[in-house]
């Protein structure tokens, strides 16, 4: 398919002012990638964030990996079907670390380059023996969802590129894994001005599924909310078929049912200093999820079973002092009822919500 490169450039464009020494320090600009091998045995999240401004800000990285236990060297195998490996770190943002056009973010252990349809992503943490190197090309139609939606005391914008062809290599504990072009892959962009201590939250996922006839579905949920999820904003589910945007379901007819574990657990938690600080904090985690949305002619059903959970801890500026971002993955079954046909599909999901 032909990619609208002008629209893609708008999605990828850095929004933080680089040359304004008085630029507000609540600016945020982040680049988010999800990769899943089709068997669900390797699941990867890479997130590279700019926060603040050059000289008074940070470059922040989250790099999370789940790998099937049987694929690991014996010394890394544990009593879990999908052990978790990860790192989260921040660097002081120096002025020479970021270039706007074409985009380049480079610092110790970090490289992100985006030039048109093409991208390079590298993250390395030698201490944790984790690294990833990727070369990519956008394959799906980009979508700029919003640029200035109210969010807490500020605003947020975001766009998606819900399909890339990525190749490269993942290294965990000295063991290398090839990343193949047929993996499920997703990229989105978020940008805006807000503070983590604001009364903000969201529920989000990207789901990939293959139909019985070989067609491929990509589903992206965005449901903004306040921190405790008692108030919901306008929600969407974007439906892509074979990398083309087919449908947008709107939230007035959307039902989302999270089913939680009976007992609270101690999750894998990053960064490491936060794991120590909250070593006694247990939470309930989602076990299943059902999503249903209808309009006049079409209906979408999702049934999800989760099998991994990771918690990221972000400092905020309110009394609680911390925001908790939960990352979950699992398998799903999809039924998409269209005029004249029904698509049945199975696949994988990567989700996120805020507590």
Secondary structure as GFF3:
##gff-version 3
##sequence-region A 1 355
A	DSSP	alpha_helix	5	12	.	.	.	ID=ss1
A	DSSP	beta_strand	27	36	.	.	.	ID=ss2
A	DSSP	beta_strand	42	53	.	.	.	ID=ss3
A	DSSP	beta_strand	56	68	.	.	.	ID=ss4
A	DSSP	three_ten_helix	69	71	.	.	.	ID=ss5
A	DSSP	three_ten_helix	74	76	.	.	.	ID=ss6
A	DSSP	beta_strand	82	92	.	.	.	ID=ss7
A	DSSP	three_ten_helix	95	97	.	.	.	ID=ss8
A	DSSP	beta_strand	98	99	.	.	.	ID=ss9
A	DSSP	beta_strand	103	107	.	.	.	ID=ss10
A	DSSP	beta_strand	110	115	.	.	.	ID=ss11
A	DSSP	beta_strand	118	125	.	.	.	ID=ss12
A	DSSP	beta_strand	130	138	.	.	.	ID=ss13
A	DSSP	beta_strand	143	151	.	.	.	ID=ss14
A	DSSP	beta_strand	154	161	.	.	.	ID=ss15
A	DSSP	beta_strand	164	172	.	.	.	ID=ss16
A	DSSP	beta_strand	175	179	.	.	.	ID=ss17
A	DSSP	beta_strand	184	193	.	.	.	ID=ss18
A	DSSP	beta_strand	201	211	.	.	.	ID=ss19
A	DSSP	beta_strand	216	225	.	.	.	ID=ss20
A	DSSP	beta_strand	232	241	.	.	.	ID=ss21
A	DSSP	beta_strand	244	250	.	.	.	ID=ss22
A	DSSP	three_ten_helix	251	253	.	.	.	ID=ss23
A	DSSP	beta_strand	254	260	.	.	.	ID=ss24
A	DSSP	beta_strand	268	270	.	.	.	ID=ss25
A	DSSP	alpha_helix	272	277	.	.	.	ID=ss26
A	DSSP	beta_strand	286	294	.	.	.	ID=ss27
A	DSSP	beta_strand	299	315	.	.	.	ID=ss28
A	DSSP	beta_strand	322	338	.	.	.	ID=ss29
A	DSSP	beta_strand	341	354	.	.	.	ID=ss30
###
